[in-house]
Amino acid sequence: MKIDVNNIAKNLNTPLTAPAYPMPPYKFVNREYLNIIYRTDEQALRAAVPEPLQITEPLVKFEVMWMPDVSGLGAYTEAGQVIPVQFNGEDGDYMHSMYVDNFPAIASGRELTAYPKKLGAPKLYTDSDTLVGTLDYGSLRVATATMGFKHVEMDKELAKNEICRPNFMIKIATDYTGNLRICDLIRTQITDIEVKEAWTGPARLQLFEHALAPLADLPVLEVVSASHILTNLTLNAAQPVYNYLEEK
């Protein structure tokens, strides 16, 4: 088969005749969040967050997102841990771990940006009067989150600020011998968003030990707050803000 360089440049991923995902931007309709912010062990948290990011409080956000309508990617659910940090005086969130049930979302998130995505089985649903978020890894449960369903309406501007915090991630790529070729701290931020509904209420979170999905390494000491937010939004591209190879 003769390879057309223009087709390679157009697809930017393989297989060439059936790319794993289309090019962004990705638009999300009715993207739904369950967010639980909890206090954790400060020493364990510092071991998880890479420099030059700085921790201001020993907090973690466990989030479950149900995305029923995503341009180019279809429908999927995602769950993981996000850590509030500062970089150069700017408040943001370090994306620590993400578990996703959709391969195009995993591949595009890892290859185009640096979202730390791996395969998992998260769910977000309503059980009678309770909003429930779960995460299974393989056949084992690793997280269960519960929140009172729409107990107290939340200010939409506060909800927007919660979703639109800058996100920081580590972009890593190696050459053909396994040596680091790219090792960057990158930043992205959601700016195109409509908050349709926002709620808060009582919440609880359980994390269970697992060797390959170690969410419980950041244990739950106290639930601080919870939110249930429904949005339409578009993801932005990411930009490098720190080069670890140059600073080494």
Disulfide bonds with the S-S distance in Angstrom:
none
